[in-house]
Amino acid sequence: MPPGTTGEIYLRRAQGTPPTYRYVGAEAKRLDDWESLGDMGWMDAEGYLYLTDRQADMILVGGANVYPAEVEAALESHPRVRSSAVIGLPDEDLGNRVHAIVQVDGDVGDAELFAHLRERLGPYKIPKTFERSSEPVRDDAGKVRRSALRAARLAGGR
């Protein structure tokens, strides 16, 4: 792929060498002698690799790919957003809609968050809804458990 284009990352070991990585809880997807653990990323013109998100976390909105990590980074650039998690929730027209769960310092209204994000993201990436959390949305290791957050909302737990 050309530099700057996001895609699924595949790895290939040198023949006869043992694996140097392991992903707990998933099996690698194989394509001939290449394998992927579902990470998404892009390379710059100098060949440096940048990880953007995981394939399983991608939200398909009306045929467009939305990567939660990109939206979370834009949200967390707001001075009063402490942490955030972005998930996809069902939408009758678009298939999914972007939903953000945010932990904020002080009173930050939806209008302020929308204005902040409009300067940083394309329109289809901006969350349609915001939910406030009084607790961090990331665990102690800094991980967001998006599938659990989504399942709780679909079950009516939040």
C-alpha positions, 0 to 999 in steps of 0.5 A: 500500500502507498505510504499513509494508507491504513491497512491490516498489518501482516507479518512474516518470519524468516524461514526456520525462525521461531515466533517472536510474538504471541497474542493472548486470546486470539489465533493469527489469521494466515495468508500463505506464509504471512500472518495477522493478529488484526492490528491496523496501521500505516507506514510513512515514506521512511518505512516507519510503521504506525499502529492505529487500531485493531480490525475487530474494533473498527466501526463501519458507518454507512460503508466508511471505516471509523477507527475508535483510537483516532476518535479517542485521540481527538477527544482526549486532546480536549483539555477537560477530557480525561479518558474516552472509549469509542464504540459502535452501536446499531443504527437503522440507516447506517448500520452503526453509529459512533458512540463515545463514553467520556470521563471529563473534568468539570462540566463539558457539554455535548455542543463543546465536544462536537465543536472540538471534534469538528475541527479534528475529524471528518463528519462521519467520524464524529460521535452521534452520542456522548455518555459521561462516566465518573470512572476511567474507561481504561483499565490499569494497563491503559486498555479499553475493553470496547467489546465489553462496553458495547455488550453492556450497552446493547444489553441495556446495562448502560 
